[in-house]
Amino acid sequence: MNPIQQRIEAMNERVAQVKEAGWYFYLQPLEELDGAWVTTGGRRMLLFAGYSYLGLLGHPKITAAAQEALARYGTGTQGVRILAGTLPLHDELEETIARFKKTEAAIVYSSGYVTNLATVSALVGRNDVVICDKYNHASIVDGCLLSQAKFVRFRHNDMAGLERRLQQADPNAGKLVVVDAVFSMDGDVINLPEVSRLCREYDALLMVDEAHSVGVLGETGHGIEEHFGLNNAIDLYMGTLSKPIPSVGGYVAGKQEIITYLKHVARAFVFSASLPPAQTAAAKASFEVIEEETWRVKMLQRNVELFLGGLKARGFNTLNSETPIVPIICGEDERAFQMAKACQEGGLFVLPVVSPAVPVGLARLRANVTVDHSEEDIAYALDVFERAGKAVGVI
Ligand SMILES: *Cc1c(COP(=O)(O)O)cnc(C)c1O
């Protein structure tokens, strides 16, 4: 049989098996959204799998900005940014992001995934080295592979490992280090002070993915530098417009010369249509709301403390998470599926993450806490997790 056909059939079989076991939780439509409460399959459930950490999805100011742009410009654009696809809104969004990140300029792409793919592959090529934390997001890995640069990785958050990689690099090669600010499966934070120091020492450019950092880390949600009390520690600040920012798209902020370079070299910017007007306006308004409604970041951080503290007190292993992404380690894949099923029966919409997305033996529930959760919601969820954890032998 054609090996392509073989792969297609193997995956279809695996999906069918998981469905038969009653462990298939994916691609489930949410019919109604009411803050942290969602309706799925006609049933109201408490969501612990969403990315709207600051509760901005459906925010009146953001929705109004999108509606106004939609009424004025319609549903699309005249194509790519560099030709006829730029509206004043795109420039304003980039200026807003640059200001928010305290950089000179920014570039916006059509998704966060595409941002990493296009940026990394525009920066490095055949004779360069790109160095990654082993737990970096898939979109960074794909960007590295596409670039054809030498691609090397160091153990998760292991600074001695990073230094060895920098030392081993060909002294004539261009060096780029890319790390997540907050790791998307573990919820822990990169050791930015040390990564930044090493990059300066070894003359490497540093790109940091703040998908789960902007709106989350730092006293006012400005991200990982604010968290550590640093300035100008990063060369390229990457982020997404689809998580705490309730829109779609991705960006890189940095020095004007880097942004000018990307606007003429990054292929997904040059050869792909610009963000639609409504999404652009929504993203811009969202950055403004984060700065206007400072209580949201504080409330998120309080909820993270309540939720993480409650899970730890009940004996769950949450690795080194200190963010709204909370892994609840279950062990083998099967146990994570059982745990998810028990929690869903208890009314929580929470999902399992299994290998190969996470290492074998570290299958987990990935629970996300947000501003939309009340104290009562969190208490309710902790009860469900505890009962489920005891029933399936996780605690
Ligand atoms: C979600 C995510 C992305 C991709 O962002 P999208 O806007 O969803 O395409 C990139 N990096 C990290 C770390 C992410 O978690």
The ligand as an SDF file (V2000), in Angstrom:
LIG
                    3D

 15 15  0  0  0  0  0  0  0  0999 V2000
   -0.6710   29.3000   20.8770 C   0  0  0  0  0  0  0  0  0  0  0  0
    0.7730   29.4980   20.7120 C   0  0  0  0  0  0  0  0  0  0  0  0
    1.3000   29.9290   19.4950 C   0  0  0  0  0  0  0  0  0  0  0  0
    0.4500   30.0620   18.2460 C   0  0  0  0  0  0  0  0  0  0  0  0
   -0.4210   31.1250   18.3200 O   0  0  0  0  0  0  0  0  0  0  0  0
   -1.7520   31.1930   17.4330 P   0  0  0  0  0  0  0  0  0  0  0  0
   -2.0900   32.6120   17.4410 O   0  0  0  0  0  0  0  0  0  0  0  0
   -2.7680   30.3200   18.0990 O   0  0  0  0  0  0  0  0  0  0  0  0
   -1.4020   30.6880   16.0650 O   0  0  0  0  0  0  0  0  0  0  0  0
    2.6500   30.1930   19.4400 C   0  0  0  0  0  0  0  0  0  0  0  0
    3.4510   30.0250   20.5210 N   0  0  0  0  0  0  0  0  0  0  0  0
    2.9720   29.5880   21.6940 C   0  0  0  0  0  0  0  0  0  0  0  0
    3.9030   29.4120   22.8510 C   0  0  0  0  0  0  0  0  0  0  0  0
    1.6250   29.3030   21.8320 C   0  0  0  0  0  0  0  0  0  0  0  0
    1.1560   28.8300   22.9880 O   0  0  0  0  0  0  0  0  0  0  0  0
  1  2  1  0
  2  3  1  0
  2 14  2  0
  3  4  1  0
  3 10  2  0
  4  5  1  0
  5  6  1  0
  6  7  2  0
  6  8  1  0
  6  9  1  0
 10 11  1  0
 11 12  2  0
 12 13  1  0
 12 14  1  0
 14 15  1  0
M  END
$$$$
